[in-house]
Amino acid sequence: MFDEANFPNNIFRNLLGVNFHGLEEPEGSQVGMVKQDLPFATPISPVLYSGGKLNTFGAQARYSVGQAGETEILATFPDGAPAVIVKSPGKGIAYTCAFLPGLSYYEGATPKIPVDRSSSADALVHFLPTEFNIAAQALIRLPVKDLANPVKVSAPLVEASIIDSPGGTAITLANWTDEPQKQLTLILDESFPKTPARLASGGGISRSGNRLVFDLDVADAIFFQK
């Protein structure tokens, strides 16, 4: 539990550009397991954010801005208190959220139904959420919005991870939807080998320059020949 005396030391306070004044944790807003608890949780507060509407769950901090002119408030709560703060100390950028944006991101993505952990394919335990909060998504992406992505994927809920080794390069793929992705397209940057690519599943894959096109079911991996 945070308190004013034990909140991060002066170095950390200076880095974030905020002063901490307390933490709200309403009982009716607590989330232990996202899929089963969040649909029934009561929002603590809305956030006034230019990217769209989102609500807070679980916990909400009370901050004030540190030294004037060194920080920027990107979002507020209805009473004007800072909800998202950004500061540029030195060469980096520090974002501070006075709430848990991951829970805001999941709001509305899971159905409000009783918990079901059966082996049935349509049980809640097997449900894959896809309808996430776009405003929360944009907020979470802020720290990396200007970073170059070596792999661009045509489907937003397909995860692509790169594995480099002395033996070669691979891209692992995970489809976080409940439907196969037909004619999935990957755009690679110039760091990848120009050699032929193959799918671990043995499926067909076409390559034209840095553009790969193939079908993805649940998961697969792409290997680049040396």
C-alpha positions, 0 to 999 in steps of 0.5 A: 500500500502506498502512502505519502511517506513511503511513496517513491523517493525524491529522485523518482518524484523528480523523474515523474514530475508528480506528487502523490496524495493518496490512493482510492481502492473502492471495494466494488471496483476490484478486479481479481480475474479480468474476464470474470470480474471486470464486467461486474466491477463498478467504474471509479471514474471516467477519464477526460482524454482527447483520444476518447472515453475510458473508465478506471477500475481497481485503483486510482491515485491522486496526484498533483503536478510537480514543478510548473512548466516541466510537465504536461497533463494529457488527461484529467478526471472530472474534478480536474485532477491529473489522470495522465501526466508526461514529463521529458527528463533528460533524453527520455519521456516518462508517462504517469497514469493515475489509474490502471489503463490495462483494465480500462483497455479490457472494459466491454471486451468480455461478456457479463455472464456467469463464470464457466470453466467447463471443457466446452468450447464456448465456455467463458474460460475459452473466450477470446476478447477482441472488442477492446477500448480504442481510447485506452489502446491509444494511451497504452501505445503512447510511449512507443508510438514513434518507434519503428516496428520491424514487422507490421501485421495487417491484422491488429490482434496477431502477435509477431515476435522476432527471434534472432540467433546465430543459426538464423531468424524466425518470427513467431505468430499468435492469432488472438482472435477466434477466426483464421486470418486469411491472406495475412500480410507482414511487411518487414523492414530491411533488417531481415534476410532476403532469403526465402521464407517458410512456415513451420506448419508447412503451409504456403507462403509468398514473398515479394520483396519485404512483403509476406502473404499467407494464411494463419490459423492459431499459431505458426512461425516463419523461418528465413533460410540462410 
